[in-house]
Amino acid sequence: MSGVSIRDLDDKHGWGSRVSGVTWDNIDDESLRAQLRQLFVDRGFIVFEDMDPSSQMQVALSKVFGPLKDHPTRNVPRAGSDLAEGVIDMHYTPRGDPGHDHGLTEVNGRKLVSYLPWHFDHTYNDELNYAGVLRAVVQAPEGGRTGFADGIEVYKAMNPDLLRRIEGLSAIYTLDVRLTQMRFGRTFRTFGDTERDVANTLESKLFPRAIHPMVWTRPTGEKVAHFCGFSAVGIEGHEDPEGDALFEEALQEMYRCINPYWHDWKPTDLVIWDNLRILHAVEGCDPKYERRMHRTTIRGDYGLGRFEGGKKIGEVDREIAPLALPA
């Protein structure tokens, strides 16, 4: 397509692409949209550069890849504009009390906000989302990068003997995503929960546990290492010391094999990743800095997740509907 440039992410990764030249003038061109969808299937991750830095463009680009999906939990803030359809708002503003450590995470001796370990989105849901689209509304002047890692690449690099032990196994996840409660793969220290963390625990008590395979095979034939410590409580059928040790061993091997791409944000960047393939993380930043990210979510599922006890998301929605949570 004239005016649109597509190139590899960099020379260190065999996945991911960079695209420039997508504008309001060509975003509705169906031949371009089909080309971008196929590129995404092939590469799993795209950085769109020099984009219009608006919620409207974020929504329009997201819809190239599929219908939008609302976030499955009620206490996640949404962007407050009709023009920001489907956009969730992840906003940290510096607190007035610098001595208050609740919600901070210590990594390599530094206290950080907005830190997230390696994970995939909606672990706690029976249906995963197909993809996420992210942009930086306010980026910290240092730190705050988002990291991405390819589960296909990780699988190929992992110890074959360990892979044989975990293939066919599934991990159990809960809606309790507090880092203070993370049991497996911890490489950080926490200092207490925030008010929003507490609100999450209220909702999590009504959510059934979700179960997802630790390794799955894409329709295109590649195997994907697809598990994380974030919100995980163990291995299905092996919630015992031996199972816990195996899950921890698998996570440490995954960490060893991750070849991360860390994205330095520009206001005109939009990033999309395949949530069924790509893990992501946030390195965190100094608590003195504001950081604000907007994310849209693309509907889609691989059909392999389920709720414990056979519940469906519609049943869960009806159970949590009466629950009033803080805004």
C-alpha angles and dihedrals in degrees: 000000000000114000095014118109123199122187139155119280092244141306094274099063133055092207135055132053141216121228128189132174100052107138141156087270095063108019092098094051103117095208090056092045091052091048091052093048091053091046089054093051090050100042104026095213135054132185109205108204132201094016128161101270098228139112089238092060091044090055093044093050092045091055090057086073100041145300119317122254125208118233110269096226124073101215096062110105118243124209106261103233135092086222090058094066112178095000119138119205120223104185130168120184121184113263123236092232107066091183094063107100101179109126094019123121125207114218121175090345096309125111110227143178127214091028116154127175123225111299147134122242126261094016087156095057129082089226119053121208118247097228148346128224117204138184134174113241092174117010125193113248088238132020122002095110120155117230128210131192130184116237091204091056091045092052092052091051098046124102107273093218091055091046090055089054095052103035108105092025125111131210125225120225134184135202089247097102097166111138088215087067099042107127105182135053095009114173096162145057125240132204107199143302130290124225090260090052089055091050088054091056091056091056093040091061089066097044118090117229116269125223126208133171116257090219126025136175121235121225085250090060104253120129117230129206099220116170137099143182093238107112091345120142099182146282120321110255091008105073090145136096093276093050092045091051091051092050092050091047091051092050093050090050089050091052089051091053100044113113098191131206110209114202119216104207128233121185090243096053124106117184127195125188134184104245091199091060112018126071118205140193140180119229093208129226141232112293090235091070129081115230126184127178130180120207135186124195126219117217118236140104142204093224096233102101126088143172119250110259093026096276121158126220092249090060091048092050091055091050095052097039094092091052113105112207130187114267 
